[in-house]
Amino acid sequence: MKVASDEEEGAAKRREKDVYKQLRKMQIEQEKKAVVKRLMEPAAYERLMNVRVSNYELYAQLLDMLVGMAQGNRISKPISEQELRNLLARLTYRPEPKIEFRHK
């Protein structure tokens, strides 16, 4: 009986830790979003939220880049939608593969 209750307590503690980790991650993301929202024009922020819905990994990468730029004082004016599109293009750039046809 004692072993079962110890296992249950351990499982409960792990679930509690997982919940706290998840809450902390959400809190950090909210703080990042608040910082970025102040640095962007409304249209650019809306585009960022659209990226979040469509490709979360790209959104997270872009969010980290923007927060880093803000911390490094590399943002002097609000980011426009066009500037955000340029950043997105830079992050997603893949060179076109070259296809060569060789005739015998």
N, C-alpha and C positions, 0 to 999 in steps of 0.2 A: 504494500500500500504506500509506503513512504517513497519508493522509487517512482511510482506513477505520479505522485504529487510533485516531486522534484522535477520530473520531465515536463509536467504541465507548467510549472513555474518558469522553467527555462524557456519553453516555447512562448509563454506570455511575455517574458522579458525581451525575447528576440523580436516579437511582433511590435512591442512598444518602441524598441530601438528603430525598427524599420519605419514606423509611423513618424517618429521624430526626424529621421533622416529625410523622409519625403517632405515633411513640413518645412524643414530647413532649406531644401532645394527649391521649393516653391517660393519661400520668402526671398531667397537670393535672386531668383528670376524676377520677382516683382520689383525688387530694388533696382535691378539692371534696367527693366522696362521703364521705370520712373525716370532714371537718369537719361536714357536714350530719348524718351518722349520730350524732355526739356530741350534736347539738342536738335530736334528735327522739326521740320514743317509738318503740318497735319497730313498732307498728301503723302509725304515720305513715310510717316509713321503708319499710315493706313497700308501702304505697300508692304512695309515690314511685317505687319500683322497678317497680310495675305500670304507672305512667304512662310510665316510660322504655320499656317494651316496646311499649306501644300507640301512643305519640305522642312520638317522640324530640325534636322541636322544642319542644313544650310542656315536656317534662322539662328540656331545656337552659335554657329561659327561667326555669322555676321554680327550678332549681338556682342560676342566677346571682342570682336575687332573694334566695334564702335565704342565700347566701354574702355578698351585699351587706349584708343585715340583720345577719348575724353580725359583719361587719367594722365596722358602724356601732353595735355594741352595742345593737341594738334588740330582741334576744332575751334575755329574762331567765330564762325557764324552758323546759324541753323542750317542743317543739311537739307538740301532740296531733294525732290524726287529724282531728278536727273543724276545728282551726285550719288544717291543710293543705288540707282540702276548701274552706274559705273562701277561701284564697289561690288555689286552682285556679279557683273560681267567679269571683273577681275578674279573673283572667287571661283566662278564656274568655268573659266576659260579652259578649253581643251583644243589643242591644235588639230586642224583637219587632217585626217590620215591621207596620205598620198597613194593613189592607186596607179600603178604603171602597167600598161599592157605591152607585152613583148610579143612581137610577131616573129614567127620562124621563117 
